Amino acid sequence: MLPSLAVALLLIVRPLPDDATVAAAVQTGAERIVAMQDGPGSSEWPYEGVYRVGGKIPEGYRVGGTSIAAEALLCAPGYSSSSPRQEAVARATTFVCEAIKEPLLQVSTYQGGYDVRAWGACYGARFLLALKAHKAVPPEQGDEVEAALAFYLDALQKFEIPELGGWNYARDPGAETPSAASPFMTPACLQTLFEARAQGYSVDAAIVARALDALERCRTDDGNFAYSAKGKARMDTRSIPGAVGRMVAGETALYLAGRSDAARLAFAVESFIRYWGELEKRRAKNGTHLPPYGVAPYYFWFAHYHAAQAVELLPEGERPRLRRALNWLLWQTRASDGTWNDRVFTRSAAYGTAMAIMSVEMPARSQPSRWN
């Protein structure tokens, strides 16, 4: 299955690459990520968007972007034999571990509002868990990794939205104010906690249950997902083209916890492919939530990643055609220098390339941890 002609007309259409070409593109992407590492000591891949704190990229974006890029280097084939990648990941590990001292990552200084420190906690923990799962923790950094992992997992759970559950980077003012949950952020946080428990770390089951409830409130009976919700969502079906990123993310997290099924998951993936063109219209453009669907550029690679993940949870016979469709879409947006980017900022090509690599490599990865 390939997307519609209408989608194809949006693009300079490229043929579906063969396996060898895709594999080579993954290696080129990994090399480009290593080359893009910057910051003090060349230890970071900060995600860059329009949001600033005191005129600077916020700490949550620095930790989150670095963690995502480093995880991609881990999962791309050939890590164990690539000294440049191992050294880059070791530098990133040092940065992520030392970042727990930053005042603007602490729970104690959190005041609600638009704040991405919980996003940093989510992906910081996820990267360190991936390091452990790959048995790739640098030998001299074992203690630092455990201390940082404990910090991020504790912070993530404490950043839970009071009373209503779930997470959101755009909350009402006040740390104790009940707010709407985000189906962009909540699924990623849940998956981090699922993996943490699978590795033996303490996770508060009540926090997970409340977050799953919050995510279900965002979902409508027809499979749509609200942008955020406090109560049960009532979204018009006509808005689905702008919701496909949160649909694949939300259904995947609910499926892993036994609150969704293959039919819902397949509908979300098929919708992503069908309406991918609505995301492509906004990729690498200025502005954020523009009509008619309010789709912002920074959901593009997030949506691709979760669509690829959802495919691998479907029955085995359904996966090959969906993988081909996703890889064809991914190939249309690869830049001439071998990177992928969904923003107007050059620096964010590290994030986009990392998400693209992890999407391509999803069939080779272990399935995500479940919550029983």
C-alpha positions, -999 to 999 in steps of 0.1 A, spaced: 0 0 0 12 34 -9 -4 68 -1 -28 84 -25 -20 103 -57 -29 135 -39 -1 128 -14 23 119 -41 17 152 -59 30 170 -29 64 155 -35 92 151 -59 84 114 -60 113 91 -54 110 53 -59 109 30 -29 146 22 -21 158 -14 -19 171 -28 14 207 -21 6 200 16 -1 180 20 31 208 3 51 234 26 36 212 56 44 210 46 80 248 45 82 251 79 66 225 92 90 244 79 120 276 95 107 258 128 102 245 127 138 280 122 151 292 151 131 264 174 144 273 169 181 280 203 196 279 223 228 305 223 255 328 193 250 309 184 219 285 164 241 250 176 230 224 174 203 200 200 217 166 200 201 159 235 187 124 250 183 110 285 188 106 281 225 133 297 247 139 302 284 158 334 292 167 335 255 183 301 255 173 266 244 156 251 275 174 224 295 146 199 287 152 203 250 190 199 255 186 167 275 157 154 254 173 161 220 207 147 231 190 115 245 171 108 213 201 113 191 223 91 213 196 63 214 195 63 176 233 58 175 228 28 198 202 12 177 217 17 142 236 -14 131 274 -14 137 275 5 170 297 -21 186 324 -17 160 322 21 156 346 40 179 333 74 167 297 65 177 308 50 210 328 81 219 299 103 209 275 83 231 299 84 260 301 122 258 263 124 256 260 101 286 282 125 306 261 154 296 228 137 304 240 125 338 255 159 348 223 177 337 205 165 368 222 193 387 205 220 365 180 242 385 156 243 356 152 205 355 142 202 391 107 193 404 111 219 432 113 248 407 85 237 385 56 262 382 34 247 355 27 267 323 47 260 291 76 240 304 95 211 288 116 198 317 93 167 320 100 160 284 137 160 293 131 137 322 111 113 299 137 110 272 167 113 295 154 82 314 146 65 281 181 69 268 197 56 300 174 26 300 184 20 264 220 21 273 214 -6 299 193 -27 276 221 -26 250 247 -33 277 264 -2 264 269 18 296 305 31 295 323 11 323 335 42 341 300 58 341 280 31 358 274 49 391 266 82 373 241 64 350 223 48 380 221 81 399 208 100 368 183 73 360 169 75 395 166 112 392 148 113 359 124 85 368 115 101 401 111 135 384 90 121 356 65 106 381 64 137 401 56 158 370 23 139 367 -7 162 363 -24 165 397 -57 146 401 -63 140 364 -31 122 355 -9 121 325 16 147 313 16 178 292 43 204 283 17 231 282 -2 231 315 -22 257 334 -1 279 357 8 263 391 24 230 397 -6 217 417 -32 229 391 -52 200 374 -47 204 337 -55 187 304 -33 157 294 -15 157 261 -17 126 239 16 136 224 35 136 257 16 111 278 23 80 255 61 86 255 61 90 293 41 58 298 65 38 275 94 51 295 78 39 327 68 6 312 105 0 302 117 11 337 95 -14 354 106 -41 330 142 -34 340 134 -37 377 129 0 387 102 11 410 72 26 392 40 38 409 12 18 394 -14 44 404 4 71 383 4 47 353 -33 39 358 -42 76 360 -22 84 329 -39 56 309 -73 69 320 -62 104 309 -52 90 275 -85 72 271 -103 105 278 -84 120 248 -97 92 225 -130 93 208 -151 63 198 -141 66 162 -104 65 170 -97 103 169 -76 118 196 -80 153 210 -50 176 211 -55 176 249 -84 169 272 -95 171 308 -128 153 302 -140 128 276 -131 142 242 -157 150 216 -137 155 184 -153 158 149 -142 129 126 -132 155 100 -103 166 122 -86 131 120 -61 142 93 -45 165 118 -46 140 146 -27 111 131 5 116 151 -13 115 184 -35 86 172 -6 63 165 12 73 197 -19 70 219 -31 37 205 3 22 209 6 31 246 -29 19 253 -23 -13 234 8 -20 254 -13 -17 285 -41 -39 273 -65 -10 266 -65 -11 228 -66 -38 202 -52 -46 167 -82 -31 149 -77 3 166 -40 2 161 -43 -7 124 -68 21 119 -44 46 134 -15 34 112 -37 34 80 -49 69 89 -13 81 93 -4 68 59 -36 81 42 -33 116 57 5 119 58 3 147 33 -13 170 60 18 166 81 40 171 51 24 204 43 37 217 77 71 200 78 100 225 80 77 255 78 75 286 100 46 289 124 31 262 146 -6 255 150 -20 268 117 -55 260 103 -72 239 92 -59 211 115 -36 230 138 -7 207 129 28 219 140 60 209 122 75 193 152 49 164 152 63 151 119 90 128 131 73 120 163 44 107 143 67 86 120 84 70 149 52 59 166 36 48 134 66 25 127 64 12 163 27 5 159 33 -15 128 55 -39 147 27 -46 171 2 -57 144 -2 -93 132 30 -104 114 13 -108 80 2 -71 79 36 -57 86 55 -59 53 32 -37 32 29 -11 60 67 -10 65 71 -5 27 46 24 28 63 41 58 98 37 42 85 52 10 72 82 28 103 85 48 124 84 16 105 113 1 118 137 28 155 127 30 177 157 24 206 156 -1 231 155 28 216 123 42 196 139 70 160 144 79 146 175 95 110 187 103 120 222 114 135 253 99 164 250 123 196 233 110 204 219 145 172 200 147 183 177 118 200 156 145 166 149 161 149 143 128 176 120 115 176 101 148 138 96 147 141 85 110 168 60 118 148 45 147 118 43 125 136 24 98 152 1 124 120 -7 142 116 -42 127 150 -52 141 144 -38 176 128 -57 205 91 -49 210 85 -22 236 78 -33 271 42 -39 281 23 -30 312 3 -59 326 
